[in-house]
Amino acid sequence: MLSEELRFQRLNLDSFKTPYIHHCILEMPISDISSDLTIEVGSTSFALHKFPPVLRSERIRKLLLEAKDTKVSRINLTSLPGGFDAFELAAKFYYEVNVEITILKVALLRCAARFMKMIEDISEKNLEIRTEVFLKNAVFQNISNSISVLHRCETLLPISEEVNLISQLIKAIANNACKEQLTSGLSKL
């Protein structure tokens, strides 16, 4: 009974003192329940449990609700921007695996979050808000980071335009260029 409860919760190993519980956490599988949902992205299939994606993605929730067969077990997401790579990161996020947002991945994650409708209304601190915070704090403040992310947006058209990522990046680049010009002009005085 105790080990079943532990499998479905995020755990802090330091809070457990007994060797048996420590063994259960480290050695037992996360879940003995077999997957009940297959998501196809291009030629790749992902075997998942329905609950985590339904909890985090409005698109998957709607696709399952709209299915005429209540036992639907296969969803095709061929038009997902970023394809396999984007869905693999989203799937990790569904299962609360730490998905590190980086300059190289932020555009992909932002577009995938919009496509999958991983929005704050569905789940607190969902992927869309996390990417927006990263963009604000690490990308828009730096001209070279903004240019790097803008370059990655080319492969994510048209959704990168639909989420206003391209226009935000262009504004950030222009603002940072003006700041640099103003700063260098003032330093010459």
C-alpha positions as CSV (number, residue, x, y, z in Angstrom):
1,M,0.0,0.0,0.0
2,L,2.7,2.5,1.0
3,S,4.8,1.7,-2.1
4,E,1.8,2.3,-4.4
5,E,1.3,5.8,-2.9
6,L,5.0,6.6,-3.3
7,R,5.0,5.7,-7.0
8,F,2.6,8.5,-7.8
9,Q,4.1,11.3,-5.8
10,R,7.1,13.5,-6.2
11,L,9.4,12.4,-3.4
12,N,12.2,13.9,-1.4
13,L,14.5,10.9,-0.6
14,D,16.1,12.8,2.3
15,S,12.9,12.7,4.2
16,F,12.8,8.9,4.3
17,K,14.9,7.1,6.9
18,T,14.1,3.4,6.5
19,P,16.2,1.4,4.1
20,Y,13.1,-0.5,2.8
21,I,11.4,2.7,1.6
22,H,14.6,4.0,0.2
23,H,14.9,0.7,-1.8
24,C,11.3,0.9,-3.0
25,I,11.9,4.4,-4.4
26,L,15.2,3.7,-6.1
27,E,14.6,0.1,-7.4
28,M,10.8,-0.2,-8.1
29,P,9.4,1.1,-11.4
30,I,7.6,4.4,-11.3
31,S,4.3,2.7,-12.2
32,D,3.2,-0.9,-12.8
33,I,0.3,0.4,-14.9
34,S,0.9,-0.2,-18.6
35,S,0.5,2.7,-21.0
36,D,-3.0,3.4,-22.2
37,L,-2.3,6.1,-24.8
38,T,-0.1,6.1,-27.9
39,I,0.8,9.5,-29.4
40,E,2.2,9.4,-32.9
41,V,4.5,12.3,-33.9
42,G,5.7,11.7,-37.5
43,S,7.1,8.2,-37.6
44,T,7.7,7.9,-33.8
45,S,5.2,6.6,-31.3
46,F,5.2,7.5,-27.6
47,A,3.5,5.1,-25.2
48,L,2.1,7.2,-22.3
49,H,-0.5,7.1,-19.5
50,K,-3.5,9.3,-20.3
51,F,-3.6,11.1,-17.0
52,P,-0.3,13.2,-17.2
53,P,-0.9,14.6,-20.7
54,V,-4.6,15.2,-20.0
55,L,-3.6,17.1,-16.9
56,R,-1.1,19.4,-18.7
57,S,-2.4,19.7,-22.3
58,E,-5.7,21.1,-23.4
59,R,-5.2,19.8,-26.9
60,I,-4.8,16.2,-25.8
61,R,-7.7,16.6,-23.4
62,K,-10.0,17.8,-26.2
63,L,-8.8,15.2,-28.7
64,L,-9.7,12.5,-26.2
65,L,-13.1,14.1,-25.4
66,E,-14.0,14.5,-29.0
67,A,-13.2,10.9,-29.9
68,K,-16.3,8.9,-30.7
69,D,-14.7,5.8,-29.2
70,T,-14.3,6.4,-25.5
71,K,-11.5,3.8,-25.5
72,V,-9.4,5.8,-27.9
73,S,-5.8,4.9,-27.3
74,R,-4.0,6.5,-30.3
75,I,-3.6,10.2,-31.1
76,N,-1.7,11.5,-34.2
77,L,0.1,14.9,-33.8
78,T,1.7,15.1,-37.2
79,S,1.5,18.9,-37.4
80,L,3.3,19.5,-34.0
81,P,6.0,22.2,-34.6
82,G,9.4,20.7,-33.8
83,G,8.1,17.2,-34.3
84,F,9.7,14.4,-32.3
85,D,12.1,16.6,-30.4
86,A,9.3,19.0,-29.2
87,F,7.0,16.2,-28.1
88,E,9.8,14.3,-26.3
89,L,10.4,17.4,-24.2
90,A,6.7,17.9,-23.6
91,A,6.2,14.3,-22.6
92,K,9.0,14.7,-20.0
93,F,7.2,17.8,-18.8
94,Y,3.9,15.8,-18.5
95,Y,5.7,13.4,-16.1
96,E,7.3,16.2,-14.1
97,V,10.8,15.4,-15.3
98,N,13.0,18.5,-15.1
99,V,13.0,20.0,-18.6
100,E,15.8,22.5,-18.7
101,I,14.9,25.5,-20.8
102,T,17.9,26.8,-22.7
103,I,18.6,29.3,-25.4
104,L,18.7,26.4,-27.9
105,K,15.4,24.9,-26.8
106,V,13.2,27.9,-25.7
107,A,11.7,28.6,-29.2
108,L,10.9,24.9,-29.7
109,L,9.3,24.6,-26.2
110,R,7.4,27.9,-26.6
111,C,5.8,26.8,-29.9
112,A,5.1,23.2,-28.7
113,A,3.5,24.6,-25.6
114,R,1.2,26.8,-27.7
115,F,0.4,23.9,-30.1
116,M,-0.3,21.5,-27.2
117,K,-2.2,24.3,-25.3
118,M,0.0,23.8,-22.2
119,I,-1.4,27.0,-20.7
120,E,-1.8,28.3,-17.2
121,D,-5.6,27.8,-17.3
122,I,-5.0,24.1,-17.5
123,S,-2.2,23.6,-15.0
124,E,-0.3,26.0,-12.7
125,K,3.3,26.7,-13.9
126,N,2.6,25.0,-17.2
127,L,5.1,25.0,-20.0
128,E,3.9,28.1,-21.8
129,I,4.4,30.4,-18.7
130,R,7.8,28.8,-17.9
131,T,9.0,29.6,-21.4
132,E,7.7,33.1,-21.3
133,V,9.5,33.7,-18.0
134,F,12.8,32.3,-19.5
135,L,12.4,34.5,-22.6
136,K,11.9,37.6,-20.4
137,N,14.7,36.9,-18.1
138,A,17.4,35.3,-20.3
139,V,16.6,36.1,-23.9
140,F,15.0,39.5,-24.4
141,Q,17.6,41.2,-22.2
142,N,20.5,40.1,-24.4
143,I,21.0,40.9,-28.1
144,S,23.0,37.8,-29.0
145,N,20.5,35.5,-27.2
146,S,17.6,37.2,-29.0
147,I,19.3,36.7,-32.4
148,S,20.1,33.0,-31.6
149,V,16.5,32.3,-30.6
150,L,15.2,34.3,-33.7
151,H,17.3,32.1,-35.9
152,R,15.7,29.0,-34.4
153,C,12.3,30.4,-35.1
154,E,12.8,29.9,-38.8
155,T,12.2,26.2,-38.5
156,L,9.1,26.8,-36.5
157,L,7.1,28.9,-38.9
158,P,4.2,29.8,-38.9
159,I,3.5,29.0,-35.2
160,S,6.5,31.1,-34.1
161,E,4.8,34.1,-35.7
162,E,1.4,33.2,-34.3
163,V,2.7,33.2,-30.7
164,N,4.3,36.6,-31.4
165,L,7.7,35.2,-30.6
166,I,9.3,36.6,-33.8
167,S,7.9,40.1,-33.2
168,Q,9.0,40.0,-29.5
169,L,12.5,39.0,-30.5
170,I,12.8,41.7,-33.2
171,K,11.6,44.4,-30.6
172,A,14.1,43.0,-28.1
173,I,17.0,43.2,-30.7
174,A,16.0,46.7,-31.7
175,N,15.7,47.9,-28.1
176,N,19.1,46.3,-27.1
177,A,20.8,47.8,-30.2
178,C,19.5,51.2,-29.3
179,K,20.6,50.8,-25.7
180,E,24.1,49.7,-26.8
181,Q,24.3,52.7,-29.3
182,L,23.1,55.1,-26.6
183,T,25.5,53.7,-24.0
184,S,28.5,53.8,-26.4
185,G,27.6,57.3,-27.5
186,L,27.4,58.6,-23.9
187,S,30.7,56.9,-22.9
188,K,32.5,58.9,-25.6
189,L,31.4,62.2,-24.0
